[in-house]
Each structure stands twice: as structure tokens, then as C-alpha cells.
Amino acid sequence: MAGASGLSGKRLLVLGAGAAQLGLLEAARGAGVFTIAVDRDPGAPGMALADRRAILSAEDELGIGRLAEAERVEGVIAPGIDWPVGIAARVAAKRALPHPLEPATGALAVSKLRQRERFGAEGVPQPRWRVVTEPEDDLPVPCVLKAPDRQGQRGLSLVRDESELRRAVAQAIAAARNGQALVEELVEGPELTVNAFSVDGEFVPLTVTDRITAEPPAFGVALAHVWPAEDGAAEAAEVARRAVAALGIRNGPTYTQIRLSADGPKVMEVAARLGGGHDAELCRAAVGVDLNGLALRAALGEPVEPPSPEPRVGGATTAFLVAPAGELQTPPAVDEAAAAEGVLAVRVYRRPGFRFGELRTGADRAGAVLAVGDSRAAAWDRARAAAALLRFHTDAALV
């Protein structure tokens, strides 16, 4: 990115102020952008970084449109959550504001079902799938059940036994906005994430990371992103390029999840936004590209050149923190972990009084550590060691 010129003083509406938006909000503050953060949770961790705060759901399209007009914003961005991506594109179009996505592209990008249909039409490798509107007993097992228009593990289930099937289908349908459930083949193999940025149709892969995930009941929840990926990075990046092109995404950031199956890489889903697990910060540490800054410029209509990633370190890891269940009494002291060798950032998402439950979704994570090293293994070891120093004291389990 060619500096932050042109951004200072501009007004940006940011949809969401949770953990997934922290990096973008920090980058906006550093660039002098005036931010209005929208979140229904007044205690969302990103609220403290915003210049103005609106207690409003990031999915309230009518309210967001009115707010954009009242605040005379010059851009709208949904940097870390899927459904508001389409809202941001539509609000920007109605207000004649710059935006990297056309409304039709934004609507396509936030629907897992429409993605599956488009990938099928364009020959993009993906799991076998079908749609159901009521519980059925003749579905293939094992399989994965999804609400096609939700994210963050809402309505998501891994089914390995037929006895679990009807409950999982009903759960996905109940979570969905459209009353449908997406049934997908369970693809076995390592899961990779491709973070990329596109400029006028030129797709530039930036980092390909191994996505280390939790076991059920937290199926699909990332516990770490580790760069560089051990295997299949080039193949994953190429399949991600094909998937992004199939969806018609020509500008802005993309986050593509891929499984390396025995038959080759398969696309699990594409998000037309920044990764919600501090992927942009890992990208800057790993390859020197300010992905948050690029996203800001694209959202505000500033000129953007295709980035040129170059490895800066041998390895980089974001490791997420998990707190014991219960009400948080005291947050962890971060000084020792932050001062540890190779640690670039320590984030704690919650304040005393917040009640943690069992880890089931990404929103249940308590924080994150970003560390680098001269190798992948060194960065991974440093991140885990720093995470082990961070103790969350709750009323149910003082550790």
C-alpha cells in the first residue's frame, strides 16, 4: 500500500465492532479515518476504538442506511462478518458511495447455497451437496449440515451417525433465514485458508495458512492459523482464484477456506471480506502487506495498486485463547506474554463480568496471540507458549 494518503478525515461506517473488526478499526484510527461503528452489543471490544458508536444490529439494513445518510459517511465496510457484506454493498450503491463489490456480487457472496450453485456451473471443485427443507432420513452419513445464509457455526453440525441426522437438519433449518438446510459431503483432509486481495480482476494471493480447528461440539471453530501452510499452498491458491472469479469478485479482500482432499483441493466457502481471525495482521507480519489498509482504501474509493507480498519472517501464527466457563472475574495480565520473544500482539476480547460458555462458536473465543519466528514451527511454539501464560479467572474455574 502506498501509505495512508487521502484517508485522513474521511468518514467510514464499520458494520460490526467485535473481535473480527479490531484490526480494521485500529488501522482506521492510525490512518486518521473517522469511524462510526455499528454493533448491537455496547460491550463489543471494538467500540472503544471507534470515534462514534451506534447500538444497532449490523444486519439492520434500513437502520444502517439511515445512519449512513445522517453521518454523511464516505464509505461503508463489513470487514469481518458475512451477511453485512451484502448490506454494505447495497447501502453504498443507494448512497452513490464507492465500494469494491456490486450489490449483486455482495448478495451472491453471502449465500453458501448460491456459491455452491455458481461453483457447480463454473467447474470449481467443491464437496457434493444438496438442499433440504425438512428433516430427512435418507441423507448420506457422514455429512455436514449448514444454514446456507449464516456464519460463525450457527446451524452447523457434523453428523457421523444416522441417529444425529434429523436433529442436525432441524437445527440448520431453524437457524437459516430461508428455511433451508445445506447438506454437504464431509471432506476429510487438512483445512487451509487463502487470504487474497483483488484489483480490477487481478487476484493476488497473500497468505495460505493451515487452519487448526477444534473438535466437536466446536466443529469448524479455528484454534490457530499457521503460516506457511505445510502442504498444498500453490494448489489451494489456484483453486481460490477460480472460486473468487466464479463469484464475480473483482475488487477487495477475499477469505477462502479449502480442504485438501484425496482428490485435490475443494472449496468450502468464500467470504468477500477480511478474515475474522486477525488474518490481516498475520498477513502484514508474514509478507509485509497491509491488508487492513488496502481494505480501507477500497471502501473509501482511494486508488489501490495490486499488492506485492514478500516473506518477512520464516513463520507466523495466530493462536486463539479459550477461557474456562463462567463469569470473568479478572482478565489475564498480558505483560509477560506480550514481552515474550517473537510475540507481536496479544488481544483479550472480554472485560470482567462477561460470562463465558463452552467453546462452540468463534464468538466464544477469549482472545488471540500473534507470534513470528524464523520457521513455521518456531512461530507456532512461540504463540502457544505465550497463550499458556494468559490465565482467565472465572467464578466457575479459577485457573
N, C-alpha and C positions, 0 to 999 in steps of 0.2 A: 504494500500500500504506500502511496506517495504522500505520507504524512496525513495530518488531520485537517489540512487547509480546507476552508469552505464549510466546515461543520459547526464551528463555534457560534453560539447564539441561536442556532436552529432549534425548532420545537418538534419533538418526536413523541408520539403516543406509543407506549410499550404495553402490549397485551400480555399480562402476567407479571408477577413480581416474586415468584417462588425461586427455589434453588436453581432452576433451569435458566433463569433470566439474570442471575447475578453477574456473570461475566460481561454481558452486553450492557447492563446498567453501569457497571464500573467503567467500561470503555467509553460510554457516552459521557459520563462525568469527566473523565480525563480529557475528552475532546472538546469540552465546553458546550455540549448539547444539552438543551433544557428538556428534561424528560417528565412526562406525565404517565405514571404507572397505574395500570388498571388491574385490580385483583379484588375478589370478594372477601379475602382474608386480610383484615387490617394488621395482623401479625406476620404477614408474609415477609421473609427475610430481605427481599429486595426493596421493600418500601422505604427503608432508611436511606437508600441510595438515590431515590427519585427526588426531583425538585418539587413535584406536586403529586398528590396521591388521590385516586378515585376508588372508593369502595364499591366496586361494581364487578359483576362476573365478566371474565374475558370472553364469554360466549354470548353476552347480551349485545347483539349486533345493532339493534335500534339505539340503545343507550350509548354505545361506542360511537356511532355515527353522530349523535347529538353532541357528545363530548368533543369529538374531533372538530366540529364546527365552532363550538363555544371557545375552545382553546386555541383556535387558529393554528393548528399544527401544520407542519410542512412534510410530515411523513408518518406512516403507521407501520409497526413491525410486530410480529408474533414470533419471538426468537426461540422459544423452547417447547411449545406445546402445539399439537397438530390442528385441532378444529379451528382455533382462532387464525390460522394461516389463511384460510379461505375468507374469513371475516375481514382481515386486514386488507386483502386484495380488493374485496368489494367496496369497503369503505373508502379506500384510496381512489378507486375508479369513480365513485359517486362524487367525491370531493375534488376530482381532477388533480390528485396528488401523484407524485412519482411512486412506483412500486415495481419490484423485479418480476412479479407474476401478474398475468392477466387473470381476471376473475374466474374464467372457465378453467384455466390451469390450476388455480388455487382450489377450486371445488373438486377437481379430479384428484389432486394430491392428497386431500384429507379423507378420501374414501378407500379403504382397503379393498372393497369389492370392485370398485371401478378400476383400481390399479390392476387387480387380477385380470379383469376383462381386457384391459389395454395390453398388458404383458402377453396374454394369450394371442391377441391379434398381431402383435409385433414379434412374436417368437422369442421373447425374453425368458430364459429358464427360471422356473418357479415351481413350488410344490403343486401337486394335484389338489384340486379344491372343488367344493360345491356349496350351494346356499340352501338353507332350510328355514322354514318359518314356524315350525313346531317340533317338539321332541320326536325323534325317530329312533328305531331300534336297529335299522339295517345299515348304519354308517360304519365305515372301516375303522377298526381299532388296532393299533394306537392312532390317535389323531389329536389335533389341536383345535379347540373351539375359540372363536373370537367374535366380539361385537365389531362389525365392519366399519363403524364410524366412531370408535372410541380409541383412546390410547392409555398408556400407563397401567396396563394389566387389568383394566376394567372389563369384566366379562371374559377374561382369558383363562382357559383351563387346558391342562394336559390330561388327556384321557388314555389310560393304559389298560383299563378293564371295562368290559361292556356294562357292568353294574353301575359305573360312574357316568354313563353316556347321557341319559335323559336329564339328569340334574345339570350337567355341564351345558347341554343345549339350552335348557330353560334359563340358565344363568346368563348365557350370552345374549339370548333374545331379550331378556329383561333389561340388560344393560344397554342394548342398542337403541339408537334413535329411530331406526326404521323397522323395528320388529323382525329383523332377520338375524341369522347366525351364519358365520362363515366357518365351514368345516375344512380343515387343511390336513394334508398328509404330514405326519411327523417326519421331518427331515433330520436324520442323525448326522452329526459331524460338528467340527468347530464353528463357532459363530464369529464373524468379522464385521467390523464397521468401516465403511468408506466415507470419510468426510471430504467434501469437494466444494468447489466454487465454479460457477459458470458465468461467462461473459459473452453475450451475443452468440450463444450456442457452443462456445468453446468450453468443454468440460475439463477442469483441471483437478485431478485427484491430489489431495494434500497429505492425509494420513490414512493408513489402513491399520486398524488395531484389532487385536484379539479382544473379544467381549466375554469376560468371565462372568458367568451368571449363577444365581442362587438356585438351590434345589427347591422343589415344591414344598410348601404351598406358595413360595415366592417365584414361581415359574416365570422366566423372562426378565427378572429384575437383575440389572447389571451390578456386580460387586466390584468390578475393575475394568478399565480399558488399558491395554498394554501394547505399547508401540516399540518396535515394529512387529507386525504380525509374524508368527513363526513360519507359516506356510500360506501359499496361495494369494499373496498380496496383488500381484500383477493380474491374475485371472479375475480376482474379486473386483479390482478397479475397472476392468474392461466390462464386466457384466453390469456394474453400477452405471457406467457410462451409457450402456444400451438401455437400461431401465429409465434413467433420467431423460434420455432422448425420447423414449416411447411416451412419456407423460407430457412431453412438450415443454419441459422446464429449460429455458434458455439463459436465464439470469438468476444469480443469487446462490445462497448456500444450499447444499443438499446433504442428507444424512441417510445412508443406505445400509440396511442390515442384510447380511448374506450368510448362508450356511454352505460350508464346503462338504457337499455330499459325496458319496462314492461315485456319482455320475457327473461330478463337477459342481461349480458354484451355482446356487439358486438364490434368487432374490426373495427375501422375506417381506420387506416393505421399504418404501422410500418416503422420507419426510423432506418437504421443501422448506427447510429451516436449519438453524444451527442445532447440533446435537444437544440434548438436555442434560448431559452428564459432564459438563465443563470440557467438551470436546474442543472448543475453540481455543481454550487456554492451553490444552495439551498440544494442539497444532502449533501454536506460537512457540512453545518451548522446544518442540521436536524439529520443526522445519522452518521456523522463522517467519511464518505468515500470520499476520494479524487478522484472523478470520472475523473476530468481532468488529474490527474497524471496517473491513470490507462490507459486512452486512449493514453497518450504519450508513456507509456511503451509498449503498444501493437503495436503502429505504428512503434516503433523503434526496435522491436524484443527483448525487455528485458523480463525476466521472470515475470509472473503475477500470483499471488495467488487469488483464489476466495475471494472477499471482505466479511467482516463480519459487516453489518450495526447494529448499536445500537443507539437508540434515545438519542440525546444530549440535546434537548430542548422539550418543550411541543408543540410548533408550529413554523412554518416558512412560510413566504410569500414573493414572488417576485411580486411587483406591477409595472406595466409599466406606463410611463409618456406619455401624449399626449399633443402636443403643438398646439396653435391656428394656423390657416393657415396664410401663409405669410412668408416673408424673416426674418430670425432670426437676430435681432439686437444685443442683448446681451443674453448670456446663463444665466441660473439661478445661483445664489450664493448657493453653496451646504453646506457650513459650518454648518448652523443651522440644516438642515435635517440630515447631517451625524453625528452630535453630539447627536441627539435625542435618547432616551432610546430604546435599542433593535435593533437599526439600524446598520447593519454590512457593508453595501455598498450602495453607491449612484453612479449611472452611468448616464452621459449625453453624448449622441451619436454625437451631431452635433455642429459645430462651427458657429460663425457669418457669414452670407452670404448664409447659406443653406436655401432653400425655402421649407417650409412645405406645403403640401396639405391637403385635407380632409383625415381623417383616413379611409383607405380602405384595406391596407395590413399590415403585420407585419413590413415591412420596413419603414412604416410611423410613427412608434413609436419613441419617442424622448429620451427615457432613461428608467431607472428602479431603484427601491429601493428594497433592501433585508433586511427584518427585522425578528427577532425571539422574542418569548415570552414564558411564562410558559403555554400557551394554544394556540390552533389554533386561537381563537377569539382575544387574545391579540396580536399575531403576525400580524394578518390581520388589526387590528385597528392601530397598530404602523406603518405599511407600508403605509397605506392610509394617516395617519396624516403627515408623513414625505413627501409623494408625494405632499400633498397640500401646503407645504412650498416652492416648487420649481416652480418658475414663469418664463415662456419663453416669452420674449418680441419680438414680430414680428412687422413688419411695418403695417400689416393689423389689428392687435388687440393687443394693449399694455395692458397686464394684470399683 
